[in-house]
Structures are given as structure tokens and as C-alpha cells.
């Protein structure tokens, strides 16, 4: 887990066929992720993007303490 992942738990995920996905970007605030997601939808209208909170990052940090 990187320092960036700890500080930026909001992710934009792009979905691909066959249940595959890729994290496109990470953000500290949900509003920033939503705004960037809207831009991506305009630039790539045929792609599917979702904004998610990545709780695994937060839980992993708590377990190490």
C-alpha cells in the first residue's frame, strides 16, 4: 500500500467486458472524483466509469497499527 492510496481513498474505476476493471484515478475528496468522472463521461461516452470509496485501503492501514 502506497502513501498515495492512504490519502486518496476515492477512486474512479473503468469497467471492461468480462468483469475486468481498472482504477483510472484516485482523489482525496468525493466531489473531486465526481467532477473528474463527469469529464471522463464526456470525453469517452461509450466507457463505463464508477466512483467508489476503497475501504480496503483504510482497513489495511488500521490493521497494521
N, C-alpha and C positions, 0 to 999 in steps of 0.2 A: 504494500500500500504506500502510495507516494504522498508527499506533503500536499500536493495539489488536490488529490482525491479527498483528503480530510477537510480542506477548506471549501471545496466546491461540490457539495453533495447533489445539486440539481443537475440532471443530465438530459440531453436531447438524444433520443435513440431513433435511428433509422431502421425500419423493418424491411427485410428482404424475403423473397419466397423461401419456402421450406423451413420456416420457423427460425431463420437466421436474423441477427440484428447486429448493429454496430453503434457504439457511443460516438456521436458526432462532436459534441462539445459539452463542457462542464461549466456550471455557474454557481456563484455563492448565493444568489437570490432567485426565487422562483419567477419573479416579474421579468428579470433579465432573460431567463430561459424561455419564457413565453414569447417575449418580443422577438428573440432570435428565431424561434420556431416559426413565427408568422412570416418572417423574411424568407426562411428556407422554403415554406409552402409556396410563396410567390415565385421564387427562383426555380424550384423543382416541383411543379404542380402534380406530377404523377407519382411522386415518392410519398411514403407514409412516415410521419415523424410523431413521436410521443415525448412529452416532458414527464420525467419521473424523478422521484426522490430516491437516492440509492442508500437504503438503510443498512446494507451490508457494510459499507464503509464506516458508518457511525458505530455499529455494533462491534466491529473488529477493533476499533480504537478503544472501546470500553473494556473489552475482554483483556487486552494487554495491560491495563492498569493494575 
